[in-house]
Amino acid sequence: MIRIKSSQKFFTEDEVSSLTGICLRHLDDLIQMKHLGQLVERAGDLVRLFTSSDLIYLTKLYPRCQH
């Protein structure tokens, strides 16, 4: 089970990876396949942000990485 603050609306890739247990390499593959997250420009850089719905989807359908 994942516990998140109800006030937190968006999560970065690093946060999603640590919360779901899916490594960044596999998370990136899933993002591309399932079109998850939203690209947002932040301080001149493009950052992918995820909603709590994205988190729920990932935790229910994909296991934690074992490596």
PyMOL commands that place a pseudoatom at each C-alpha (Angstrom):
pseudoatom trace, name=CA, resn=MET, resi=1, chain=A, elem=C, hetatm=0, pos=[0.000, 0.000, 0.000]
pseudoatom trace, name=CA, resn=ILE, resi=2, chain=A, elem=C, hetatm=0, pos=[1.196, 3.504, -0.798]
pseudoatom trace, name=CA, resn=ARG, resi=3, chain=A, elem=C, hetatm=0, pos=[0.577, 6.419, 1.536]
pseudoatom trace, name=CA, resn=ILE, resi=4, chain=A, elem=C, hetatm=0, pos=[0.594, 9.887, 0.039]
pseudoatom trace, name=CA, resn=LYS, resi=5, chain=A, elem=C, hetatm=0, pos=[-0.462, 13.286, 1.321]
pseudoatom trace, name=CA, resn=SER, resi=6, chain=A, elem=C, hetatm=0, pos=[-3.930, 14.234, 0.144]
pseudoatom trace, name=CA, resn=SER, resi=7, chain=A, elem=C, hetatm=0, pos=[-2.639, 17.734, -0.600]
pseudoatom trace, name=CA, resn=GLN, resi=8, chain=A, elem=C, hetatm=0, pos=[0.022, 16.446, -3.012]
pseudoatom trace, name=CA, resn=LYS, resi=9, chain=A, elem=C, hetatm=0, pos=[-1.429, 16.556, -6.519]
pseudoatom trace, name=CA, resn=PHE, resi=10, chain=A, elem=C, hetatm=0, pos=[1.597, 15.799, -8.692]
pseudoatom trace, name=CA, resn=PHE, resi=11, chain=A, elem=C, hetatm=0, pos=[4.636, 13.541, -8.420]
pseudoatom trace, name=CA, resn=THR, resi=12, chain=A, elem=C, hetatm=0, pos=[7.971, 13.523, -10.263]
pseudoatom trace, name=CA, resn=GLU, resi=13, chain=A, elem=C, hetatm=0, pos=[9.503, 10.429, -11.898]
pseudoatom trace, name=CA, resn=ASP, resi=14, chain=A, elem=C, hetatm=0, pos=[11.869, 9.958, -8.945]
pseudoatom trace, name=CA, resn=GLU, resi=15, chain=A, elem=C, hetatm=0, pos=[8.985, 10.107, -6.463]
pseudoatom trace, name=CA, resn=VAL, resi=16, chain=A, elem=C, hetatm=0, pos=[6.917, 7.662, -8.519]
pseudoatom trace, name=CA, resn=SER, resi=17, chain=A, elem=C, hetatm=0, pos=[9.861, 5.292, -8.776]
pseudoatom trace, name=CA, resn=SER, resi=18, chain=A, elem=C, hetatm=0, pos=[10.482, 5.294, -5.030]
pseudoatom trace, name=CA, resn=LEU, resi=19, chain=A, elem=C, hetatm=0, pos=[6.778, 4.992, -4.147]
pseudoatom trace, name=CA, resn=THR, resi=20, chain=A, elem=C, hetatm=0, pos=[5.994, 2.176, -6.584]
pseudoatom trace, name=CA, resn=GLY, resi=21, chain=A, elem=C, hetatm=0, pos=[9.310, 0.311, -6.425]
pseudoatom trace, name=CA, resn=ILE, resi=22, chain=A, elem=C, hetatm=0, pos=[9.605, 0.360, -10.216]
pseudoatom trace, name=CA, resn=CYS, resi=23, chain=A, elem=C, hetatm=0, pos=[13.113, 1.309, -11.371]
pseudoatom trace, name=CA, resn=LEU, resi=24, chain=A, elem=C, hetatm=0, pos=[13.519, 4.382, -13.574]
pseudoatom trace, name=CA, resn=ARG, resi=25, chain=A, elem=C, hetatm=0, pos=[14.422, 2.293, -16.638]
pseudoatom trace, name=CA, resn=HIS, resi=26, chain=A, elem=C, hetatm=0, pos=[11.256, 0.188, -16.431]
pseudoatom trace, name=CA, resn=LEU, resi=27, chain=A, elem=C, hetatm=0, pos=[9.180, 3.216, -15.437]
pseudoatom trace, name=CA, resn=ASP, resi=28, chain=A, elem=C, hetatm=0, pos=[10.355, 5.053, -18.549]
pseudoatom trace, name=CA, resn=ASP, resi=29, chain=A, elem=C, hetatm=0, pos=[9.327, 2.073, -20.703]
pseudoatom trace, name=CA, resn=LEU, resi=30, chain=A, elem=C, hetatm=0, pos=[5.870, 1.988, -19.076]
pseudoatom trace, name=CA, resn=ILE, resi=31, chain=A, elem=C, hetatm=0, pos=[5.449, 5.749, -19.527]
pseudoatom trace, name=CA, resn=GLN, resi=32, chain=A, elem=C, hetatm=0, pos=[6.087, 5.416, -23.249]
pseudoatom trace, name=CA, resn=MET, resi=33, chain=A, elem=C, hetatm=0, pos=[3.847, 2.339, -23.694]
pseudoatom trace, name=CA, resn=LYS, resi=34, chain=A, elem=C, hetatm=0, pos=[0.900, 3.560, -21.626]
pseudoatom trace, name=CA, resn=HIS, resi=35, chain=A, elem=C, hetatm=0, pos=[1.232, 7.328, -22.214]
pseudoatom trace, name=CA, resn=LEU, resi=36, chain=A, elem=C, hetatm=0, pos=[1.329, 8.143, -18.516]
pseudoatom trace, name=CA, resn=GLY, resi=37, chain=A, elem=C, hetatm=0, pos=[2.237, 11.464, -16.940]
pseudoatom trace, name=CA, resn=GLN, resi=38, chain=A, elem=C, hetatm=0, pos=[2.254, 14.936, -18.385]
pseudoatom trace, name=CA, resn=LEU, resi=39, chain=A, elem=C, hetatm=0, pos=[5.235, 16.926, -19.648]
pseudoatom trace, name=CA, resn=VAL, resi=40, chain=A, elem=C, hetatm=0, pos=[5.481, 20.345, -17.995]
pseudoatom trace, name=CA, resn=GLU, resi=41, chain=A, elem=C, hetatm=0, pos=[8.098, 23.056, -18.421]
pseudoatom trace, name=CA, resn=ARG, resi=42, chain=A, elem=C, hetatm=0, pos=[9.705, 23.923, -15.113]
pseudoatom trace, name=CA, resn=ALA, resi=43, chain=A, elem=C, hetatm=0, pos=[12.577, 26.422, -14.893]
pseudoatom trace, name=CA, resn=GLY, resi=44, chain=A, elem=C, hetatm=0, pos=[13.370, 25.938, -18.575]
pseudoatom trace, name=CA, resn=ASP, resi=45, chain=A, elem=C, hetatm=0, pos=[13.457, 22.130, -18.344]
pseudoatom trace, name=CA, resn=LEU, resi=46, chain=A, elem=C, hetatm=0, pos=[10.792, 19.632, -19.372]
pseudoatom trace, name=CA, resn=VAL, resi=47, chain=A, elem=C, hetatm=0, pos=[9.657, 17.551, -16.404]
pseudoatom trace, name=CA, resn=ARG, resi=48, chain=A, elem=C, hetatm=0, pos=[7.161, 14.693, -16.434]
pseudoatom trace, name=CA, resn=LEU, resi=49, chain=A, elem=C, hetatm=0, pos=[4.592, 14.918, -13.634]
pseudoatom trace, name=CA, resn=PHE, resi=50, chain=A, elem=C, hetatm=0, pos=[2.198, 12.185, -12.543]
pseudoatom trace, name=CA, resn=THR, resi=51, chain=A, elem=C, hetatm=0, pos=[-1.150, 12.285, -10.782]
pseudoatom trace, name=CA, resn=SER, resi=52, chain=A, elem=C, hetatm=0, pos=[-2.317, 10.020, -7.977]
pseudoatom trace, name=CA, resn=SER, resi=53, chain=A, elem=C, hetatm=0, pos=[-4.395, 8.167, -10.599]
pseudoatom trace, name=CA, resn=ASP, resi=54, chain=A, elem=C, hetatm=0, pos=[-1.181, 7.346, -12.483]
pseudoatom trace, name=CA, resn=LEU, resi=55, chain=A, elem=C, hetatm=0, pos=[0.293, 6.027, -9.216]
pseudoatom trace, name=CA, resn=ILE, resi=56, chain=A, elem=C, hetatm=0, pos=[-2.711, 3.819, -8.542]
pseudoatom trace, name=CA, resn=TYR, resi=57, chain=A, elem=C, hetatm=0, pos=[-2.592, 2.442, -12.088]
pseudoatom trace, name=CA, resn=LEU, resi=58, chain=A, elem=C, hetatm=0, pos=[1.107, 1.599, -11.795]
pseudoatom trace, name=CA, resn=THR, resi=59, chain=A, elem=C, hetatm=0, pos=[0.869, -0.033, -8.362]
pseudoatom trace, name=CA, resn=LYS, resi=60, chain=A, elem=C, hetatm=0, pos=[-2.112, -2.200, -9.293]
pseudoatom trace, name=CA, resn=LEU, resi=61, chain=A, elem=C, hetatm=0, pos=[-0.843, -3.443, -12.656]
pseudoatom trace, name=CA, resn=TYR, resi=62, chain=A, elem=C, hetatm=0, pos=[2.950, -3.604, -12.358]
pseudoatom trace, name=CA, resn=PRO, resi=63, chain=A, elem=C, hetatm=0, pos=[5.066, -5.400, -9.725]
pseudoatom trace, name=CA, resn=ARG, resi=64, chain=A, elem=C, hetatm=0, pos=[8.056, -3.891, -7.962]
pseudoatom trace, name=CA, resn=CYS, resi=65, chain=A, elem=C, hetatm=0, pos=[11.400, -4.440, -9.683]
pseudoatom trace, name=CA, resn=GLN, resi=66, chain=A, elem=C, hetatm=0, pos=[13.483, -7.217, -8.157]
pseudoatom trace, name=CA, resn=HIS, resi=67, chain=A, elem=C, hetatm=0, pos=[16.911, -6.090, -9.363]
for i in range(1, 67): cmd.bond("trace and resi %d" % i, "trace and resi %d" % (i + 1))
show_as sticks, trace
zoom trace
